[in-house]
């Protein structure tokens, strides 16, 4: 006992001597520490103000001034968080205030710097690692124009400040820290399992940072990239016969007027005009007198395009274009503009493949398709093919605007005659007929125009047509690195985007739960008495509650939001750690060095966080490393049973979509089933390897002799 007291006194004397010897540089170091601590203080205040402002505005977005202020923040690079989610900003701000206080206090400079560094890293993940490419391109940040403002303020700056804080320790502290780091690395570098885990983890972190690059620039929420549940394209390496399957292709074809179809009495008119504006072709003439009983047919063609594959799956293609027709003549009566119809017309679109030509659309059918569908004897119960008279005999006389999207629905199938025996749509038959074989394809448009009469007299004709380029979309039966899901979304992109989300969930939930466990365990173990009894009863109550059902209820009440899930996981993740730390503190508080510190006048807070905390760091580090995969698995479990955030592409959400909506297990879509499972397994395995290695290093009883 006397030896320990003498050692403690000599250590304090050595520290005082070191302070005296370094007195010339102490003021400069203190100034740097003060600047860094004030900066972190300011960031904490900014974060709290952001959170409070977000909560205030979030409840008033229906008011114009609040929504406009929200937009102004976003335009300047500061995306406000909505609703209760703004508590994240407030919690981050409180942690930065604590870090700044510890730095300014000086005695806990190392802990404060590590806290700022760690929280900055977590904030970087929470607020958008992996989205920087999109943010740089889409967010306008006046003055800097570099990236997302919250990432800079609450992520990068605190990380840099924390790293600077670690360099501002006294020389003896730096020496001790350097010795610790070198000793840890020497032990860790000889642990093969730990190195494997660290390598895997760094690969995942790199993938999170490079998400926009690794995802090949594909939006994970974009649908219809290819057909539903199609395998990856690299299968053609092992099965060359798959090369004939269609790939996702978009043909955009402009219209060209066939001048030979224009009658001379129209082409010679001064009002006749054909122009191209962007992707639109505009054809018009005004007050042209037609010969008696003369109807005309004007033709527009597209270029030939080559389709080199087998037919797509039924429903795996569509034809899109828009058209606006106007048969009216406009004139003024006083100050009013009056219109009168001076033409009868119809517009027909034909599709030509290497074998035959099909009439796939006309304006009169499009306006009356519901009536044609109901003509059968079993109205709306059994689909029947319809037989249409020629388009030039079915004329319209009113101004119309058409937004056309032809797909294998009931109307188009009945027009085209592709109805199966049960009276349903036969989309595969339609696809096989239209895309019968590889070759050259084209579209052709016919404009039928007839004059109207008044009291038996032909009236001059006015007509205009504005038609957009026609777009033919083929949804492929092979796609990308990992195929597609049931909505035609890219599986690879969704798995890659899930990396940053899983890391953010695991790190954020683990940091919060570890901090709670440290505070509760140390306070309960050192203070004892009523405080210990109260805190441990709270822990016992929470331990008795079934966490998964309770989380399901809370998520149901507060909403399926990934931030709520992080908070709830953190709330239930600190219980075991707090009990372990308390048991260690109960034995440590009776040791001689704690009694000496107390006898020398050290405060309870100083003893708890300066003397006791370093002695339980091995437990804390091991628990932190292992709590990250636990949090990731917890979120995946919640998402799998349907309580995850539906707007976030997490790996657990993917399994929920496979099971409930996508039919992946029914069709054994292995390219969708395996990647999320493999990704989450390897990431959790990396943390387990790291935890095993760290536990061997920091726990003397497990340390192996080499």
C-alpha positions as CSV (number, residue, x, y, z in Angstrom):
1,X,0.0,0.0,0.0
2,X,2.8,2.4,0.9
3,X,4.5,1.6,-2.4
4,X,1.4,2.4,-4.4
5,X,0.9,5.8,-2.6
6,X,4.6,6.6,-3.2
7,X,4.3,5.7,-6.9
8,X,1.1,7.9,-7.2
9,X,2.9,10.9,-5.5
10,X,6.0,10.5,-7.7
11,X,3.7,10.4,-10.8
12,X,2.0,13.6,-9.8
13,X,5.3,15.2,-9.1
14,X,6.6,14.1,-12.5
15,X,3.6,15.7,-14.2
16,X,4.1,19.0,-12.3
17,X,7.7,19.0,-13.2
18,X,6.8,18.4,-16.9
19,X,4.4,21.3,-16.8
20,X,7.1,23.6,-15.4
21,X,9.7,22.4,-18.0
22,X,7.3,23.0,-20.8
23,X,6.1,26.3,-19.5
24,X,7.4,28.2,-22.5
25,X,5.2,26.3,-25.0
26,X,2.2,25.8,-22.7
27,X,0.4,29.1,-23.6
28,X,0.7,28.4,-27.3
29,X,-0.7,24.9,-26.8
30,X,-3.5,26.2,-24.6
31,X,-4.5,28.7,-27.3
32,X,-4.7,26.0,-29.9
33,X,-6.8,23.8,-27.6
34,X,-9.1,26.8,-26.9
35,X,-9.6,27.5,-30.6
36,X,-10.4,23.8,-31.4
37,X,-12.8,23.5,-28.4
38,X,-14.6,26.8,-29.3
39,X,-14.9,25.5,-32.9
40,X,-16.5,22.3,-31.8
41,X,-18.7,24.2,-29.3
42,X,-19.9,26.4,-32.2
43,X,-20.6,23.3,-34.3
44,X,-22.6,21.8,-31.5
45,X,-24.7,24.9,-31.2
46,X,-25.2,25.0,-34.9
47,X,-26.4,21.4,-34.9
48,X,-28.8,22.0,-32.0
49,X,-30.2,25.1,-33.8
50,X,-30.6,23.1,-37.0
51,X,-32.5,20.4,-35.2
52,X,-34.7,22.9,-33.4
53,X,-35.4,24.8,-36.6
54,X,-36.1,21.6,-38.5
55,X,-38.6,20.5,-35.9
56,X,-40.2,24.0,-35.9
57,X,-40.5,24.2,-39.7
58,X,-41.4,20.5,-40.1
59,X,-44.8,21.1,-38.4
60,X,-45.6,24.1,-40.5
61,X,-44.7,23.1,-44.1
62,X,-48.3,23.6,-45.1
63,X,-47.7,27.4,-44.7
64,X,-46.1,29.2,-47.6
65,X,-43.4,31.0,-45.5
66,X,-42.2,27.8,-43.9
67,X,-42.1,25.8,-47.1
68,X,-40.2,28.6,-48.9
69,X,-37.7,28.8,-46.0
70,X,-37.2,25.1,-46.2
71,X,-36.5,25.4,-50.0
72,X,-34.1,28.2,-49.5
73,X,-32.1,26.1,-47.0
74,X,-32.0,23.2,-49.5
75,X,-30.9,25.4,-52.5
76,X,-28.0,26.6,-50.4
77,X,-26.8,23.0,-49.6
78,X,-28.5,22.5,-46.2
79,X,-31.1,19.8,-46.4
80,X,-33.3,20.1,-43.3
81,X,-34.3,16.9,-41.6
82,X,-38.1,16.5,-41.1
83,X,-40.2,15.9,-38.0
84,X,-38.9,14.1,-35.0
85,X,-35.9,13.0,-37.2
86,X,-34.5,16.4,-36.4
87,X,-33.6,15.0,-33.0
88,X,-30.5,13.5,-34.7
89,X,-29.2,17.0,-35.2
90,X,-29.9,17.9,-31.5
91,X,-28.2,14.7,-30.2
92,X,-25.2,15.2,-32.4
93,X,-25.0,18.9,-31.2
94,X,-25.1,17.8,-27.5
95,X,-22.3,15.3,-28.1
96,X,-20.2,18.1,-29.7
97,X,-20.9,20.4,-26.7
98,X,-19.6,17.7,-24.4
99,X,-16.6,17.1,-26.6
100,X,-15.8,20.8,-26.6
101,X,-16.2,21.1,-22.9
102,X,-13.8,18.1,-22.3
103,X,-11.2,19.7,-24.7
104,X,-11.5,23.1,-23.0
105,X,-11.2,21.5,-19.5
106,X,-7.8,20.1,-20.5
107,X,-7.7,17.1,-18.1
108,X,-9.8,15.0,-20.5
109,X,-8.4,16.3,-23.7
110,X,-7.7,12.9,-25.2
111,X,-11.2,11.6,-24.5
112,X,-12.8,14.8,-25.9
113,X,-10.7,14.7,-29.1
114,X,-11.6,11.0,-29.6
115,X,-15.3,11.8,-29.0
116,X,-15.2,14.6,-31.6
117,X,-13.3,12.4,-34.1
118,X,-15.7,9.4,-33.7
119,X,-18.8,11.5,-33.8
120,X,-17.6,13.2,-36.9
121,X,-17.0,9.8,-38.6
122,X,-20.5,8.6,-37.6
123,X,-22.1,11.9,-38.8
124,X,-20.3,11.4,-42.1
125,X,-22.0,8.1,-42.5
126,X,-25.3,9.2,-41.2
127,X,-25.5,12.3,-43.4
128,X,-24.6,10.9,-46.7
129,X,-21.3,9.0,-47.4
130,X,-21.9,7.5,-50.8
131,X,-24.1,10.3,-52.1
132,X,-21.4,12.9,-52.7
133,X,-21.4,12.4,-56.4
134,X,-25.1,13.3,-56.7
135,X,-24.8,16.1,-54.2
136,X,-21.9,17.7,-56.0
137,X,-23.9,17.7,-59.3
138,X,-27.3,18.6,-58.0
139,X,-26.9,20.8,-54.9
140,X,-26.0,24.4,-55.4
141,X,-23.9,25.6,-52.4
142,X,-23.2,29.3,-52.9
143,X,-19.7,30.4,-52.1
144,X,-18.1,26.9,-52.0
145,X,-20.1,24.8,-54.4
146,X,-18.4,21.6,-53.3
147,X,-20.7,19.3,-51.4
148,X,-23.4,18.9,-48.9
149,X,-23.2,21.5,-46.1
150,X,-24.2,19.3,-43.2
151,X,-21.5,16.8,-44.1
152,X,-18.9,19.6,-44.0
153,X,-20.2,21.2,-40.7
154,X,-21.0,18.1,-38.7
155,X,-18.8,15.5,-40.3
156,X,-15.5,16.7,-41.8
157,X,-14.8,19.7,-39.6
158,X,-15.3,17.7,-36.3
159,X,-13.2,14.9,-37.6
160,X,-10.3,17.3,-38.4
161,X,-10.8,19.1,-35.1
162,X,-10.7,15.9,-33.2
163,X,-7.5,14.8,-35.0
164,X,-5.9,18.1,-34.2
165,X,-7.0,17.8,-30.6
166,X,-5.1,14.5,-30.3
167,X,-1.9,16.2,-31.6
168,X,-2.2,18.9,-28.9
169,X,-1.6,16.7,-25.9
170,X,1.5,17.2,-23.8
171,X,4.7,15.5,-25.0
172,X,4.5,12.8,-22.4
173,X,0.9,12.1,-23.3
174,X,1.8,11.9,-27.0
175,X,4.6,9.5,-26.2
176,X,2.3,7.3,-24.1
177,X,-0.4,7.3,-26.9
178,X,2.2,6.6,-29.6
179,X,3.5,3.7,-27.5
180,X,0.0,2.3,-27.1
181,X,-0.8,2.6,-30.8
182,X,2.5,0.9,-31.8
183,X,1.9,-1.8,-29.2
184,X,-1.6,-2.4,-30.4
185,X,-0.6,-2.6,-34.0
186,X,2.3,-4.9,-33.2
187,X,-0.2,-7.3,-31.6
188,X,-2.9,-6.8,-34.2
189,X,-0.6,-7.3,-37.2
190,X,0.2,-10.8,-36.0
191,X,-3.4,-11.7,-35.7
192,X,-4.4,-13.2,-39.1
193,X,-8.1,-13.3,-38.4
194,X,-8.1,-9.6,-37.3
195,X,-6.2,-8.6,-40.5
196,X,-8.8,-10.4,-42.6
197,X,-11.6,-8.7,-40.8
198,X,-9.9,-5.3,-41.1
199,X,-9.3,-5.8,-44.8
200,X,-13.0,-6.7,-45.4
201,X,-14.2,-3.8,-43.4
202,X,-12.0,-1.3,-45.3
203,X,-13.3,-2.7,-48.5
204,X,-16.9,-2.1,-47.4
205,X,-16.0,1.4,-46.3
206,X,-14.4,2.1,-49.6
207,X,-17.4,0.7,-51.4
208,X,-19.6,3.1,-49.3
209,X,-17.5,6.0,-50.3
210,X,-17.5,5.0,-54.0
211,X,-21.2,4.0,-54.1
212,X,-22.0,6.3,-57.1
213,X,-19.1,4.8,-59.0
214,X,-19.7,1.1,-58.1
215,X,-23.4,1.4,-58.7
216,X,-22.5,2.4,-62.3
217,X,-24.6,5.6,-61.9
218,X,-27.9,3.7,-61.6
219,X,-30.6,5.0,-59.3
220,X,-31.5,2.1,-57.0
221,X,-35.2,3.1,-57.0
222,X,-35.5,3.3,-60.8
223,X,-37.9,0.8,-62.2
224,X,-38.3,-1.0,-65.6
225,X,-34.5,-1.0,-66.3
226,X,-35.2,-4.4,-67.7
227,X,-37.9,-7.0,-67.5
228,X,-39.0,-8.4,-64.1
229,X,-36.7,-11.0,-62.4
230,X,-34.2,-11.3,-65.2
231,X,-30.7,-12.9,-64.6
232,X,-27.4,-11.1,-64.9
233,X,-25.8,-10.5,-68.3
234,X,-22.5,-12.4,-67.5
235,X,-24.3,-15.7,-67.8
236,X,-23.7,-15.5,-71.5
237,X,-20.1,-16.4,-70.8
238,X,-21.2,-19.8,-69.6
239,X,-24.2,-20.2,-71.9
240,X,-23.6,-18.5,-75.3
241,X,-27.1,-19.4,-76.5
242,X,-28.4,-16.6,-74.2
243,X,-26.8,-14.0,-76.4
244,X,-29.9,-14.0,-78.5
245,X,-32.1,-12.8,-75.6
246,X,-33.1,-9.1,-75.9
247,X,-31.2,-6.4,-74.1
248,X,-32.8,-3.3,-72.7
249,X,-32.9,-0.9,-75.6
250,X,-34.6,2.5,-76.3
251,X,-35.1,3.5,-79.9
252,X,-36.0,7.2,-80.4
253,X,-37.1,7.9,-83.9
254,X,-38.0,11.2,-85.5
255,X,-40.6,11.6,-88.2
256,X,-39.8,12.6,-91.8
257,X,-42.4,13.9,-94.2
258,X,-42.8,11.9,-97.5
259,X,-43.0,14.8,-99.9
260,X,-44.5,12.7,-102.6
261,X,-47.7,12.3,-100.5
262,X,-48.3,16.1,-100.4
263,X,-50.8,17.2,-103.1
264,X,-49.8,20.1,-105.3
265,X,-52.7,22.3,-104.2
266,X,-51.4,22.1,-100.6
267,X,-47.6,22.3,-101.3
268,X,-48.3,25.4,-103.5
269,X,-50.2,27.2,-100.8
270,X,-48.3,29.9,-99.0
271,X,-49.7,28.8,-95.6
272,X,-48.3,25.3,-96.0
273,X,-45.4,24.7,-93.6
274,X,-43.4,21.8,-92.1
275,X,-40.9,22.5,-89.3
276,X,-38.9,20.6,-86.7
277,X,-38.8,22.0,-83.2
278,X,-36.7,19.9,-80.8
279,X,-38.1,16.4,-81.0
280,X,-41.4,17.5,-82.5
281,X,-42.5,17.7,-86.2
282,X,-45.1,20.4,-86.9
283,X,-47.2,20.1,-90.1
284,X,-49.9,22.7,-90.9
285,X,-51.7,24.6,-93.6
286,X,-54.5,27.2,-93.5
287,X,-57.5,28.0,-95.7
288,X,-56.6,25.7,-98.5
289,X,-59.4,24.9,-101.0
290,X,-59.7,21.2,-101.8
291,X,-60.9,19.8,-105.1
292,X,-64.5,18.5,-105.0
293,X,-64.8,15.2,-103.1
294,X,-61.1,15.1,-102.7
295,X,-59.6,13.4,-99.6
296,X,-55.9,13.3,-99.0
297,X,-53.4,11.0,-97.2
298,X,-50.2,12.5,-96.0
299,X,-47.4,10.1,-94.9
300,X,-44.7,10.5,-92.3
301,X,-41.9,7.9,-92.0
302,X,-39.2,7.0,-89.5
303,X,-35.8,5.7,-90.3
304,X,-35.2,2.0,-90.3
305,X,-33.8,0.6,-87.1
306,X,-32.2,-2.8,-86.5
307,X,-33.5,-5.1,-83.8
308,X,-31.0,-8.0,-83.5
309,X,-32.6,-10.2,-80.8
310,X,-35.3,-12.7,-80.1
311,X,-38.8,-11.4,-79.2
312,X,-39.1,-9.8,-75.8
313,X,-41.3,-11.1,-73.1
314,X,-45.0,-10.2,-73.4
315,X,-45.4,-6.8,-71.8
316,X,-41.7,-6.1,-72.1
317,X,-42.0,-3.4,-74.6
318,X,-44.0,-0.2,-75.2
319,X,-44.4,2.5,-77.8
320,X,-44.6,6.1,-76.6
321,X,-45.4,9.3,-78.5
322,X,-47.6,12.4,-78.3
323,X,-49.7,14.2,-80.9
324,X,-51.9,17.3,-81.1
325,X,-54.4,17.8,-83.9
326,X,-56.2,21.0,-84.7
327,X,-58.8,21.0,-87.6
328,X,-60.1,24.4,-86.7
329,X,-60.1,27.7,-88.6
330,X,-59.7,30.8,-86.2
331,X,-61.1,34.2,-86.9
332,X,-62.0,37.3,-84.9
333,X,-65.5,38.8,-84.2
334,X,-64.8,42.0,-82.5
335,X,-62.3,41.3,-79.8
336,X,-63.3,37.6,-79.5
337,X,-61.5,34.8,-81.3
338,X,-63.9,32.2,-82.8
339,X,-63.0,28.8,-84.2
340,X,-64.9,26.5,-86.5
341,X,-64.0,23.0,-87.7
342,X,-63.0,23.0,-91.4
343,X,-61.7,19.4,-91.7
344,X,-62.5,15.8,-90.9
345,X,-59.4,13.7,-90.1
346,X,-57.8,10.6,-88.6
347,X,-54.2,9.7,-87.8
348,X,-53.0,6.1,-88.1
349,X,-49.6,4.6,-87.1
350,X,-48.3,1.4,-88.7
351,X,-45.5,-0.8,-87.5
352,X,-43.4,-2.8,-90.1
353,X,-41.3,-5.8,-89.2
354,X,-39.2,-7.9,-91.7
355,X,-42.3,-10.0,-92.5
356,X,-45.4,-7.8,-92.5
357,X,-47.1,-4.5,-91.5
358,X,-49.5,-3.9,-88.6
359,X,-51.9,-1.0,-87.9
360,X,-51.1,-0.5,-84.2
361,X,-52.9,2.8,-83.4
362,X,-55.3,5.4,-84.8
363,X,-56.8,8.5,-83.2
364,X,-60.5,7.6,-83.5
365,X,-59.9,4.2,-81.9
366,X,-57.9,5.7,-79.1
367,X,-60.7,8.1,-78.2
368,X,-63.3,5.4,-78.3
369,X,-61.4,2.3,-77.2
370,X,-63.6,1.8,-74.2
371,X,-66.7,1.6,-76.4
372,X,-65.0,-0.9,-78.7
373,X,-64.0,-3.0,-75.8
374,X,-67.6,-3.2,-74.6
375,X,-69.0,-4.4,-77.9
376,X,-68.7,-8.1,-77.2
377,X,-71.6,-10.2,-76.0
378,X,-69.9,-10.9,-72.6
379,X,-69.2,-7.3,-71.7
380,X,-66.1,-6.8,-69.5
381,X,-66.1,-10.5,-68.6
382,X,-64.4,-12.0,-71.6
383,X,-62.0,-10.2,-73.9
384,X,-62.8,-10.4,-77.6
385,X,-60.8,-9.3,-80.7
386,X,-62.4,-6.3,-82.4
387,X,-62.6,-5.7,-86.2
388,X,-62.2,-2.1,-87.1
389,X,-63.2,-0.5,-90.4
390,X,-60.4,1.3,-92.3
391,X,-59.0,4.3,-90.5
392,X,-59.9,6.7,-93.4
393,X,-63.6,5.9,-92.9
394,X,-63.6,6.7,-89.2
395,X,-63.0,10.5,-89.1
396,X,-62.9,13.1,-86.3
397,X,-63.6,16.8,-86.4
398,X,-62.5,18.1,-83.1
399,X,-59.2,19.4,-81.7
400,X,-57.5,16.7,-79.7
401,X,-54.3,16.0,-77.8
402,X,-53.0,12.5,-77.5
403,X,-50.4,11.1,-75.0
404,X,-49.9,7.6,-76.3
405,X,-48.3,4.7,-74.5
406,X,-49.0,1.4,-76.1
407,X,-48.4,-1.7,-74.0
408,X,-50.0,-5.2,-73.8
409,X,-53.2,-4.0,-72.0
410,X,-56.7,-5.2,-72.7
411,X,-57.6,-2.4,-75.1
412,X,-54.5,-2.8,-77.4
413,X,-54.7,-6.6,-77.2
414,X,-58.3,-6.6,-78.3
415,X,-57.5,-4.2,-81.2
416,X,-54.5,-6.3,-82.3
417,X,-56.6,-9.5,-81.9
418,X,-54.2,-11.2,-79.4
419,X,-56.7,-12.7,-77.0
420,X,-56.2,-16.2,-75.5
421,X,-58.8,-19.0,-75.3
422,X,-60.0,-17.8,-71.8
423,X,-60.7,-14.3,-73.1
424,X,-57.6,-12.8,-71.5
425,X,-54.7,-10.9,-73.0
426,X,-52.0,-12.9,-74.8
427,X,-49.0,-10.6,-74.4
428,X,-46.5,-13.2,-75.4
429,X,-48.2,-13.9,-78.7
430,X,-48.4,-10.2,-79.4
431,X,-44.6,-9.8,-78.7
432,X,-43.7,-12.8,-80.9
433,X,-45.7,-11.5,-83.8
434,X,-44.5,-7.9,-83.7
435,X,-40.9,-8.8,-83.1
436,X,-40.9,-12.0,-85.2
437,X,-37.2,-12.2,-86.0
438,X,-34.1,-10.0,-86.1
439,X,-34.0,-7.5,-88.9
440,X,-35.0,-3.9,-89.9
441,X,-38.1,-2.3,-88.4
442,X,-39.9,1.0,-89.0
443,X,-42.9,3.1,-88.2
444,X,-45.2,5.0,-90.6
445,X,-47.9,7.6,-89.9
446,X,-50.9,8.3,-92.2
447,X,-52.8,11.5,-91.9
448,X,-56.2,11.3,-93.5
449,X,-57.9,14.7,-94.2
450,X,-61.3,15.4,-95.8
451,X,-63.0,18.8,-96.3
452,X,-66.3,19.7,-94.7
453,X,-69.3,21.2,-96.5
454,X,-71.7,24.0,-95.6
455,X,-75.0,24.1,-97.5
456,X,-73.5,21.7,-100.1
457,X,-70.4,24.0,-100.6
458,X,-66.9,22.9,-99.8
459,X,-65.2,25.1,-97.3
460,X,-61.5,26.0,-97.3
461,X,-59.6,23.6,-95.0
462,X,-57.3,24.4,-92.1
463,X,-55.3,21.7,-90.3
464,X,-52.3,21.4,-88.1
465,X,-50.5,18.4,-86.5
466,X,-47.7,18.5,-83.9
467,X,-46.3,15.0,-83.3
468,X,-43.3,14.1,-81.1
469,X,-40.6,11.5,-81.9
470,X,-41.7,8.0,-81.3
471,X,-39.9,6.1,-78.6
472,X,-39.8,2.3,-78.6
473,X,-38.6,0.8,-75.3
474,X,-37.6,-2.9,-75.1
475,X,-37.1,-4.3,-71.6
476,X,-34.3,-6.8,-71.8
477,X,-34.2,-10.4,-70.5
478,X,-30.6,-10.0,-69.3
479,X,-29.4,-7.1,-67.2
480,X,-26.2,-5.9,-65.6
481,X,-24.1,-7.4,-62.8
482,X,-26.8,-9.0,-60.7
483,X,-30.0,-8.9,-62.8
484,X,-33.3,-7.2,-61.7
485,X,-35.9,-7.6,-59.1
486,X,-39.7,-7.9,-59.6
487,X,-40.0,-4.2,-60.5
488,X,-37.1,-4.2,-63.0
489,X,-34.8,-2.5,-60.5
490,X,-31.1,-3.1,-60.5
491,X,-30.2,-5.6,-57.8
492,X,-26.5,-4.7,-57.8
493,X,-27.2,-1.0,-57.3
494,X,-29.6,-1.7,-54.4
495,X,-27.0,-4.0,-52.7
496,X,-24.2,-1.4,-53.2
497,X,-26.4,1.4,-51.8
498,X,-27.3,-0.8,-48.9
499,X,-23.6,-0.9,-47.7
500,X,-23.6,2.8,-46.6
501,X,-27.0,2.4,-44.9
502,X,-26.0,-0.8,-43.0
503,X,-22.7,0.8,-41.9
504,X,-24.5,4.0,-40.8
505,X,-27.1,2.0,-38.9
506,X,-24.5,-0.2,-37.2
507,X,-22.1,2.6,-36.3
508,X,-24.7,5.1,-35.2
509,X,-26.7,2.7,-33.1
510,X,-23.5,1.2,-31.5
511,X,-22.0,4.6,-30.7
512,X,-25.2,5.8,-28.9
513,X,-25.7,2.5,-27.1
514,X,-22.0,2.3,-26.0
515,X,-22.1,5.9,-24.6
516,X,-25.3,5.1,-22.7
517,X,-23.7,1.8,-21.4
518,X,-20.5,3.6,-20.3
519,X,-22.3,6.4,-18.4
520,X,-24.8,4.1,-16.7
521,X,-22.3,1.4,-15.8
522,X,-19.6,3.8,-14.4
523,X,-22.1,6.0,-12.5
524,X,-24.0,3.1,-11.0
525,X,-20.8,1.1,-10.1
526,X,-18.9,4.1,-8.5
527,X,-21.6,6.0,-6.8
528,X,-23.5,2.9,-5.5
529,X,-26.4,3.3,-3.1
530,X,-29.7,4.6,-4.3
531,X,-28.3,5.7,-7.7
532,X,-27.0,2.2,-8.3
533,X,-30.2,0.6,-7.2
534,X,-32.4,2.9,-9.4
535,X,-30.3,2.5,-12.5
536,X,-30.0,-1.3,-12.2
537,X,-33.7,-1.7,-11.7
538,X,-34.3,0.2,-14.9
539,X,-31.8,-2.1,-16.6
540,X,-33.5,-5.2,-15.2
541,X,-36.9,-3.9,-16.4
542,X,-35.6,-3.3,-19.9
543,X,-33.8,-6.6,-20.0
544,X,-37.1,-8.4,-19.2
545,X,-38.9,-6.7,-22.0
546,X,-39.0,-8.7,-25.3
547,X,-37.0,-6.3,-27.5
548,X,-38.1,-7.4,-31.0
549,X,-41.9,-7.3,-30.3
550,X,-41.5,-4.1,-28.4
551,X,-39.5,-2.6,-31.3
552,X,-42.2,-3.7,-33.7
553,X,-44.9,-1.9,-31.6
554,X,-42.8,1.3,-31.4
555,X,-42.0,1.3,-35.1
556,X,-45.7,0.8,-35.8
557,X,-46.6,3.8,-33.5
558,X,-43.9,6.2,-34.6
559,X,-43.5,5.2,-38.2
560,X,-41.2,3.1,-40.4
561,X,-38.2,5.4,-40.5
562,X,-34.6,4.3,-40.5
563,X,-33.7,6.9,-37.9
564,X,-36.3,5.8,-35.5
565,X,-35.0,2.2,-35.9
566,X,-31.4,3.4,-35.1
567,X,-32.6,5.2,-31.9
568,X,-34.7,2.2,-30.8
569,X,-31.8,-0.3,-31.4
570,X,-29.5,2.0,-29.4
571,X,-32.0,2.2,-26.5
572,X,-32.0,-1.5,-26.1
573,X,-28.4,-2.1,-27.0
574,X,-26.6,-0.8,-23.9
575,X,-28.1,-2.9,-21.2
576,X,-25.6,-5.8,-21.1
577,X,-22.6,-3.5,-21.4
578,X,-23.7,-1.4,-18.5
579,X,-24.0,-4.4,-16.2
580,X,-20.5,-5.7,-17.2
581,X,-19.0,-2.2,-16.7
582,X,-20.7,-1.8,-13.3
583,X,-19.3,-5.2,-12.1
584,X,-15.8,-4.1,-13.1
585,X,-16.2,-0.7,-11.4
586,X,-17.4,-2.3,-8.2
587,X,-14.1,-4.0,-7.9
588,X,-12.0,-1.2,-9.2
589,X,-13.4,1.5,-6.8
590,X,-11.9,-0.4,-3.9
591,X,-8.3,-0.4,-5.3
592,X,-5.5,1.7,-3.9
593,X,-5.1,4.1,-6.9
594,X,-8.7,5.2,-6.7
595,X,-8.4,5.7,-2.9
596,X,-5.3,7.8,-3.5
597,X,-7.0,9.9,-6.1
598,X,-9.9,10.5,-3.8
599,X,-7.6,11.4,-0.9
600,X,-5.7,13.9,-3.1
601,X,-9.0,15.8,-3.7
602,X,-10.0,14.5,-7.1
603,X,-13.6,15.0,-7.9
604,X,-16.0,12.0,-8.6
605,X,-16.3,12.9,-12.2
606,X,-12.5,13.1,-12.6
607,X,-12.0,9.7,-11.0
608,X,-14.8,8.1,-13.0
609,X,-13.7,9.3,-16.4
610,X,-9.9,9.7,-15.9
611,X,-9.0,6.7,-13.7
612,X,-11.9,4.2,-14.0
613,X,-12.8,4.6,-17.7
614,X,-9.4,3.7,-19.1
615,X,-9.5,0.4,-17.0
616,X,-12.7,-0.7,-18.7
617,X,-11.8,0.4,-22.2
618,X,-10.9,-3.2,-23.3
619,X,-14.5,-4.3,-22.4
620,X,-15.9,-1.2,-24.2
621,X,-13.9,-1.7,-27.4
622,X,-14.8,-5.4,-27.7
623,X,-18.4,-4.7,-27.0
624,X,-18.5,-1.9,-29.6
625,X,-16.9,-4.0,-32.3
626,X,-19.4,-6.8,-31.7
627,X,-22.4,-4.5,-31.3
628,X,-22.2,-3.1,-34.8
629,X,-23.1,-6.5,-36.5
630,X,-25.8,-7.0,-33.9
631,X,-27.4,-3.7,-34.8
632,X,-27.1,-4.5,-38.5
633,X,-28.8,-7.9,-38.0
634,X,-31.5,-6.3,-35.8
635,X,-32.4,-3.8,-38.5
636,X,-32.4,-6.5,-41.1
637,X,-34.7,-8.6,-38.9
638,X,-37.1,-5.7,-38.5
639,X,-37.1,-4.9,-42.2
640,X,-37.6,-8.6,-43.1
641,X,-40.8,-8.9,-41.1
642,X,-42.1,-5.6,-42.6
643,X,-41.2,-3.0,-40.0
644,X,-38.3,-1.4,-41.9
645,X,-38.2,1.9,-43.8
646,X,-39.9,1.2,-47.1
647,X,-38.1,4.2,-48.7
648,X,-34.6,2.9,-47.9
649,X,-32.9,0.1,-49.8
650,X,-31.5,-1.8,-46.9
651,X,-30.5,-5.5,-47.2
652,X,-33.3,-6.5,-44.8
653,X,-35.8,-4.7,-46.8
654,X,-34.7,-6.6,-49.9
655,X,-35.5,-9.9,-48.2
656,X,-38.9,-8.5,-47.3
657,X,-39.6,-7.6,-50.9
658,X,-38.4,-11.0,-52.1
659,X,-40.7,-12.9,-49.7
660,X,-43.9,-10.7,-49.7
661,X,-44.0,-9.0,-53.1
662,X,-41.4,-10.3,-55.5
663,X,-41.8,-14.0,-55.7
664,X,-38.1,-14.5,-55.7
665,X,-38.2,-17.8,-53.8
666,X,-41.1,-19.1,-55.9
667,X,-39.1,-18.6,-59.1
668,X,-35.8,-19.1,-57.3
669,X,-34.3,-15.8,-58.5
670,X,-30.9,-16.6,-57.1
671,X,-29.3,-13.4,-58.5
672,X,-31.7,-11.5,-56.2
673,X,-31.7,-13.8,-53.2
674,X,-28.0,-14.4,-52.7
675,X,-26.3,-10.9,-53.0
676,X,-28.0,-9.2,-50.0
677,X,-27.5,-12.3,-47.8
678,X,-23.8,-12.7,-48.8
679,X,-23.2,-9.0,-48.3
680,X,-24.7,-8.9,-44.8
681,X,-23.0,-12.1,-43.8
682,X,-19.5,-11.0,-44.9
683,X,-19.9,-7.6,-43.2
684,X,-21.0,-9.1,-39.9
685,X,-18.2,-11.7,-40.2
686,X,-15.6,-8.9,-40.6
687,X,-16.8,-7.3,-37.3
688,X,-16.8,-10.7,-35.5
689,X,-13.2,-11.3,-36.7
690,X,-12.2,-7.8,-35.5
691,X,-13.9,-8.4,-32.2
692,X,-12.1,-11.7,-31.7
693,X,-8.7,-10.1,-32.5
694,X,-9.3,-7.0,-30.3
695,X,-10.5,-9.2,-27.4
696,X,-7.3,-11.3,-27.6
697,X,-5.2,-8.1,-27.6
698,X,-6.9,-6.2,-24.8
699,X,-7.8,-9.1,-22.6
700,X,-4.6,-10.5,-20.9
701,X,-6.3,-13.8,-20.1
702,X,-6.9,-14.5,-23.8
703,X,-3.6,-13.1,-25.1
704,X,-1.6,-15.9,-26.8
705,X,2.1,-16.3,-26.5
706,X,4.0,-16.0,-29.8
